[in-house]
Amino acid sequence: MFSHPLYKLLQEVVAPEEAAAQPKEGPSPSSSCNRRVGLTGFKCHCGDLFCGRHRYAGVHNFFFNYHVAAQEATAKANPFVKADTLDKI
């Protein structure tokens, strides 16, 4: 189409990026039973992916203290405020 040398150079630079696009990955397996879960997988606080049967923390032997996590989130969102002290007369 175009015979300009810069156009050919531009095509050589852009073409490898398009060819290097990552192929689509298949469905990912559940961490406990290796069942293919795909888009319906549940991500746990531990970072693993689980099927519908093993999504609960008690089923896949994972302990997460939700009470402590909520306390830390509340403490981070609401810092302690202390009133300025007044000089006594």
Chimera marker file (.cmm) of the C-alpha trace (Angstrom):
<marker_set name="trace">
<marker id="1" x="0.000" y="0.000" z="0.000" r="1" g="1" b="0" radius="0.5"/>
<marker id="2" x="2.539" y="2.590" z="1.147" r="1" g="1" b="0" radius="0.5"/>
<marker id="3" x="6.092" y="2.334" z="-0.075" r="1" g="1" b="0" radius="0.5"/>
<marker id="4" x="7.645" y="4.868" z="2.276" r="1" g="1" b="0" radius="0.5"/>
<marker id="5" x="10.539" y="3.357" z="4.318" r="1" g="1" b="0" radius="0.5"/>
<marker id="6" x="9.215" y="4.764" z="7.593" r="1" g="1" b="0" radius="0.5"/>
<marker id="7" x="5.867" y="3.063" z="7.045" r="1" g="1" b="0" radius="0.5"/>
<marker id="8" x="7.599" y="-0.316" z="6.622" r="1" g="1" b="0" radius="0.5"/>
<marker id="9" x="9.635" y="0.296" z="9.756" r="1" g="1" b="0" radius="0.5"/>
<marker id="10" x="6.487" y="1.185" z="11.682" r="1" g="1" b="0" radius="0.5"/>
<marker id="11" x="4.804" y="-2.039" z="10.570" r="1" g="1" b="0" radius="0.5"/>
<marker id="12" x="7.780" y="-4.074" z="11.783" r="1" g="1" b="0" radius="0.5"/>
<marker id="13" x="7.652" y="-2.395" z="15.183" r="1" g="1" b="0" radius="0.5"/>
<marker id="14" x="3.879" y="-2.710" z="15.678" r="1" g="1" b="0" radius="0.5"/>
<marker id="15" x="3.407" y="-6.227" z="14.261" r="1" g="1" b="0" radius="0.5"/>
<marker id="16" x="5.374" y="-8.163" z="16.951" r="1" g="1" b="0" radius="0.5"/>
<marker id="17" x="3.262" y="-6.639" z="19.740" r="1" g="1" b="0" radius="0.5"/>
<marker id="18" x="0.076" y="-7.897" z="18.135" r="1" g="1" b="0" radius="0.5"/>
<marker id="19" x="1.567" y="-11.347" z="17.612" r="1" g="1" b="0" radius="0.5"/>
<marker id="20" x="2.769" y="-11.502" z="21.220" r="1" g="1" b="0" radius="0.5"/>
<marker id="21" x="-0.770" y="-11.259" z="22.612" r="1" g="1" b="0" radius="0.5"/>
<marker id="22" x="-1.234" y="-13.916" z="25.263" r="1" g="1" b="0" radius="0.5"/>
<marker id="23" x="-3.473" y="-16.821" z="24.312" r="1" g="1" b="0" radius="0.5"/>
<marker id="24" x="-6.698" y="-17.261" z="26.247" r="1" g="1" b="0" radius="0.5"/>
<marker id="25" x="-6.230" y="-19.497" z="29.259" r="1" g="1" b="0" radius="0.5"/>
<marker id="26" x="-8.542" y="-22.408" z="29.902" r="1" g="1" b="0" radius="0.5"/>
<marker id="27" x="-10.722" y="-22.806" z="32.983" r="1" g="1" b="0" radius="0.5"/>
<marker id="28" x="-8.707" y="-22.748" z="36.171" r="1" g="1" b="0" radius="0.5"/>
<marker id="29" x="-8.919" y="-25.660" z="38.612" r="1" g="1" b="0" radius="0.5"/>
<marker id="30" x="-10.220" y="-25.537" z="42.156" r="1" g="1" b="0" radius="0.5"/>
<marker id="31" x="-7.454" y="-25.527" z="44.765" r="1" g="1" b="0" radius="0.5"/>
<marker id="32" x="-8.888" y="-28.401" z="46.793" r="1" g="1" b="0" radius="0.5"/>
<marker id="33" x="-10.462" y="-30.835" z="44.314" r="1" g="1" b="0" radius="0.5"/>
<marker id="34" x="-8.933" y="-29.705" z="40.972" r="1" g="1" b="0" radius="0.5"/>
<marker id="35" x="-12.397" y="-29.329" z="39.501" r="1" g="1" b="0" radius="0.5"/>
<marker id="36" x="-12.581" y="-26.882" z="36.580" r="1" g="1" b="0" radius="0.5"/>
<marker id="37" x="-14.386" y="-23.781" z="37.843" r="1" g="1" b="0" radius="0.5"/>
<marker id="38" x="-13.869" y="-21.166" z="35.116" r="1" g="1" b="0" radius="0.5"/>
<marker id="39" x="-15.862" y="-17.993" z="35.798" r="1" g="1" b="0" radius="0.5"/>
<marker id="40" x="-17.896" y="-19.498" z="38.641" r="1" g="1" b="0" radius="0.5"/>
<marker id="41" x="-14.927" y="-19.954" z="40.975" r="1" g="1" b="0" radius="0.5"/>
<marker id="42" x="-14.877" y="-18.351" z="44.400" r="1" g="1" b="0" radius="0.5"/>
<marker id="43" x="-11.726" y="-16.535" z="45.558" r="1" g="1" b="0" radius="0.5"/>
<marker id="44" x="-10.953" y="-16.976" z="49.248" r="1" g="1" b="0" radius="0.5"/>
<marker id="45" x="-9.110" y="-14.633" z="51.631" r="1" g="1" b="0" radius="0.5"/>
<marker id="46" x="-6.175" y="-17.037" z="51.426" r="1" g="1" b="0" radius="0.5"/>
<marker id="47" x="-5.884" y="-16.195" z="47.705" r="1" g="1" b="0" radius="0.5"/>
<marker id="48" x="-6.874" y="-19.586" z="46.304" r="1" g="1" b="0" radius="0.5"/>
<marker id="49" x="-9.739" y="-20.342" z="43.929" r="1" g="1" b="0" radius="0.5"/>
<marker id="50" x="-12.419" y="-22.845" z="44.963" r="1" g="1" b="0" radius="0.5"/>
<marker id="51" x="-15.483" y="-24.542" z="43.509" r="1" g="1" b="0" radius="0.5"/>
<marker id="52" x="-18.958" y="-24.047" z="44.978" r="1" g="1" b="0" radius="0.5"/>
<marker id="53" x="-18.611" y="-27.083" z="47.222" r="1" g="1" b="0" radius="0.5"/>
<marker id="54" x="-15.278" y="-26.049" z="48.791" r="1" g="1" b="0" radius="0.5"/>
<marker id="55" x="-15.736" y="-22.272" z="48.907" r="1" g="1" b="0" radius="0.5"/>
<marker id="56" x="-16.372" y="-22.041" z="52.656" r="1" g="1" b="0" radius="0.5"/>
<marker id="57" x="-13.396" y="-21.606" z="54.971" r="1" g="1" b="0" radius="0.5"/>
<marker id="58" x="-14.306" y="-24.557" z="57.189" r="1" g="1" b="0" radius="0.5"/>
<marker id="59" x="-14.434" y="-26.966" z="54.268" r="1" g="1" b="0" radius="0.5"/>
<marker id="60" x="-10.963" y="-26.245" z="52.907" r="1" g="1" b="0" radius="0.5"/>
<marker id="61" x="-9.291" y="-25.910" z="56.331" r="1" g="1" b="0" radius="0.5"/>
<marker id="62" x="-8.654" y="-22.184" z="56.317" r="1" g="1" b="0" radius="0.5"/>
<marker id="63" x="-9.129" y="-19.989" z="59.356" r="1" g="1" b="0" radius="0.5"/>
<marker id="64" x="-9.744" y="-16.272" z="58.923" r="1" g="1" b="0" radius="0.5"/>
<marker id="65" x="-10.555" y="-14.113" z="61.939" r="1" g="1" b="0" radius="0.5"/>
<marker id="66" x="-13.224" y="-11.785" z="60.585" r="1" g="1" b="0" radius="0.5"/>
<marker id="67" x="-13.612" y="-10.024" z="63.958" r="1" g="1" b="0" radius="0.5"/>
<marker id="68" x="-9.964" y="-8.912" z="64.088" r="1" g="1" b="0" radius="0.5"/>
<marker id="69" x="-10.043" y="-7.905" z="60.414" r="1" g="1" b="0" radius="0.5"/>
<marker id="70" x="-13.121" y="-5.742" z="61.044" r="1" g="1" b="0" radius="0.5"/>
<marker id="71" x="-11.484" y="-4.134" z="64.094" r="1" g="1" b="0" radius="0.5"/>
<marker id="72" x="-8.345" y="-3.302" z="62.105" r="1" g="1" b="0" radius="0.5"/>
<marker id="73" x="-10.377" y="-1.837" z="59.247" r="1" g="1" b="0" radius="0.5"/>
<marker id="74" x="-12.395" y="0.292" z="61.680" r="1" g="1" b="0" radius="0.5"/>
<marker id="75" x="-9.254" y="1.504" z="63.477" r="1" g="1" b="0" radius="0.5"/>
<marker id="76" x="-7.635" y="2.420" z="60.174" r="1" g="1" b="0" radius="0.5"/>
<marker id="77" x="-10.735" y="4.263" z="58.929" r="1" g="1" b="0" radius="0.5"/>
<marker id="78" x="-11.317" y="6.142" z="62.220" r="1" g="1" b="0" radius="0.5"/>
<marker id="79" x="-8.046" y="7.387" z="63.726" r="1" g="1" b="0" radius="0.5"/>
<marker id="80" x="-7.935" y="8.278" z="67.417" r="1" g="1" b="0" radius="0.5"/>
<marker id="81" x="-8.720" y="11.960" z="68.017" r="1" g="1" b="0" radius="0.5"/>
<marker id="82" x="-7.464" y="13.612" z="71.198" r="1" g="1" b="0" radius="0.5"/>
<marker id="83" x="-8.514" y="17.075" z="72.305" r="1" g="1" b="0" radius="0.5"/>
<marker id="84" x="-5.832" y="19.711" z="72.821" r="1" g="1" b="0" radius="0.5"/>
<marker id="85" x="-4.958" y="20.294" z="76.462" r="1" g="1" b="0" radius="0.5"/>
<marker id="86" x="-5.570" y="23.719" z="77.939" r="1" g="1" b="0" radius="0.5"/>
<marker id="87" x="-3.049" y="25.541" z="80.084" r="1" g="1" b="0" radius="0.5"/>
<marker id="88" x="-4.204" y="25.777" z="83.683" r="1" g="1" b="0" radius="0.5"/>
<marker id="89" x="-4.455" y="29.243" z="85.138" r="1" g="1" b="0" radius="0.5"/>
<link id1="1" id2="2" r="1" g="1" b="0" radius="0.2"/>
<link id1="2" id2="3" r="1" g="1" b="0" radius="0.2"/>
<link id1="3" id2="4" r="1" g="1" b="0" radius="0.2"/>
<link id1="4" id2="5" r="1" g="1" b="0" radius="0.2"/>
<link id1="5" id2="6" r="1" g="1" b="0" radius="0.2"/>
<link id1="6" id2="7" r="1" g="1" b="0" radius="0.2"/>
<link id1="7" id2="8" r="1" g="1" b="0" radius="0.2"/>
<link id1="8" id2="9" r="1" g="1" b="0" radius="0.2"/>
<link id1="9" id2="10" r="1" g="1" b="0" radius="0.2"/>
<link id1="10" id2="11" r="1" g="1" b="0" radius="0.2"/>
<link id1="11" id2="12" r="1" g="1" b="0" radius="0.2"/>
<link id1="12" id2="13" r="1" g="1" b="0" radius="0.2"/>
<link id1="13" id2="14" r="1" g="1" b="0" radius="0.2"/>
<link id1="14" id2="15" r="1" g="1" b="0" radius="0.2"/>
<link id1="15" id2="16" r="1" g="1" b="0" radius="0.2"/>
<link id1="16" id2="17" r="1" g="1" b="0" radius="0.2"/>
<link id1="17" id2="18" r="1" g="1" b="0" radius="0.2"/>
<link id1="18" id2="19" r="1" g="1" b="0" radius="0.2"/>
<link id1="19" id2="20" r="1" g="1" b="0" radius="0.2"/>
<link id1="20" id2="21" r="1" g="1" b="0" radius="0.2"/>
<link id1="21" id2="22" r="1" g="1" b="0" radius="0.2"/>
<link id1="22" id2="23" r="1" g="1" b="0" radius="0.2"/>
<link id1="23" id2="24" r="1" g="1" b="0" radius="0.2"/>
<link id1="24" id2="25" r="1" g="1" b="0" radius="0.2"/>
<link id1="25" id2="26" r="1" g="1" b="0" radius="0.2"/>
<link id1="26" id2="27" r="1" g="1" b="0" radius="0.2"/>
<link id1="27" id2="28" r="1" g="1" b="0" radius="0.2"/>
<link id1="28" id2="29" r="1" g="1" b="0" radius="0.2"/>
<link id1="29" id2="30" r="1" g="1" b="0" radius="0.2"/>
<link id1="30" id2="31" r="1" g="1" b="0" radius="0.2"/>
<link id1="31" id2="32" r="1" g="1" b="0" radius="0.2"/>
<link id1="32" id2="33" r="1" g="1" b="0" radius="0.2"/>
<link id1="33" id2="34" r="1" g="1" b="0" radius="0.2"/>
<link id1="34" id2="35" r="1" g="1" b="0" radius="0.2"/>
<link id1="35" id2="36" r="1" g="1" b="0" radius="0.2"/>
<link id1="36" id2="37" r="1" g="1" b="0" radius="0.2"/>
<link id1="37" id2="38" r="1" g="1" b="0" radius="0.2"/>
<link id1="38" id2="39" r="1" g="1" b="0" radius="0.2"/>
<link id1="39" id2="40" r="1" g="1" b="0" radius="0.2"/>
<link id1="40" id2="41" r="1" g="1" b="0" radius="0.2"/>
<link id1="41" id2="42" r="1" g="1" b="0" radius="0.2"/>
<link id1="42" id2="43" r="1" g="1" b="0" radius="0.2"/>
<link id1="43" id2="44" r="1" g="1" b="0" radius="0.2"/>
<link id1="44" id2="45" r="1" g="1" b="0" radius="0.2"/>
<link id1="45" id2="46" r="1" g="1" b="0" radius="0.2"/>
<link id1="46" id2="47" r="1" g="1" b="0" radius="0.2"/>
<link id1="47" id2="48" r="1" g="1" b="0" radius="0.2"/>
<link id1="48" id2="49" r="1" g="1" b="0" radius="0.2"/>
<link id1="49" id2="50" r="1" g="1" b="0" radius="0.2"/>
<link id1="50" id2="51" r="1" g="1" b="0" radius="0.2"/>
<link id1="51" id2="52" r="1" g="1" b="0" radius="0.2"/>
<link id1="52" id2="53" r="1" g="1" b="0" radius="0.2"/>
<link id1="53" id2="54" r="1" g="1" b="0" radius="0.2"/>
<link id1="54" id2="55" r="1" g="1" b="0" radius="0.2"/>
<link id1="55" id2="56" r="1" g="1" b="0" radius="0.2"/>
<link id1="56" id2="57" r="1" g="1" b="0" radius="0.2"/>
<link id1="57" id2="58" r="1" g="1" b="0" radius="0.2"/>
<link id1="58" id2="59" r="1" g="1" b="0" radius="0.2"/>
<link id1="59" id2="60" r="1" g="1" b="0" radius="0.2"/>
<link id1="60" id2="61" r="1" g="1" b="0" radius="0.2"/>
<link id1="61" id2="62" r="1" g="1" b="0" radius="0.2"/>
<link id1="62" id2="63" r="1" g="1" b="0" radius="0.2"/>
<link id1="63" id2="64" r="1" g="1" b="0" radius="0.2"/>
<link id1="64" id2="65" r="1" g="1" b="0" radius="0.2"/>
<link id1="65" id2="66" r="1" g="1" b="0" radius="0.2"/>
<link id1="66" id2="67" r="1" g="1" b="0" radius="0.2"/>
<link id1="67" id2="68" r="1" g="1" b="0" radius="0.2"/>
<link id1="68" id2="69" r="1" g="1" b="0" radius="0.2"/>
<link id1="69" id2="70" r="1" g="1" b="0" radius="0.2"/>
<link id1="70" id2="71" r="1" g="1" b="0" radius="0.2"/>
<link id1="71" id2="72" r="1" g="1" b="0" radius="0.2"/>
<link id1="72" id2="73" r="1" g="1" b="0" radius="0.2"/>
<link id1="73" id2="74" r="1" g="1" b="0" radius="0.2"/>
<link id1="74" id2="75" r="1" g="1" b="0" radius="0.2"/>
<link id1="75" id2="76" r="1" g="1" b="0" radius="0.2"/>
<link id1="76" id2="77" r="1" g="1" b="0" radius="0.2"/>
<link id1="77" id2="78" r="1" g="1" b="0" radius="0.2"/>
<link id1="78" id2="79" r="1" g="1" b="0" radius="0.2"/>
<link id1="79" id2="80" r="1" g="1" b="0" radius="0.2"/>
<link id1="80" id2="81" r="1" g="1" b="0" radius="0.2"/>
<link id1="81" id2="82" r="1" g="1" b="0" radius="0.2"/>
<link id1="82" id2="83" r="1" g="1" b="0" radius="0.2"/>
<link id1="83" id2="84" r="1" g="1" b="0" radius="0.2"/>
<link id1="84" id2="85" r="1" g="1" b="0" radius="0.2"/>
<link id1="85" id2="86" r="1" g="1" b="0" radius="0.2"/>
<link id1="86" id2="87" r="1" g="1" b="0" radius="0.2"/>
<link id1="87" id2="88" r="1" g="1" b="0" radius="0.2"/>
<link id1="88" id2="89" r="1" g="1" b="0" radius="0.2"/>
</marker_set>
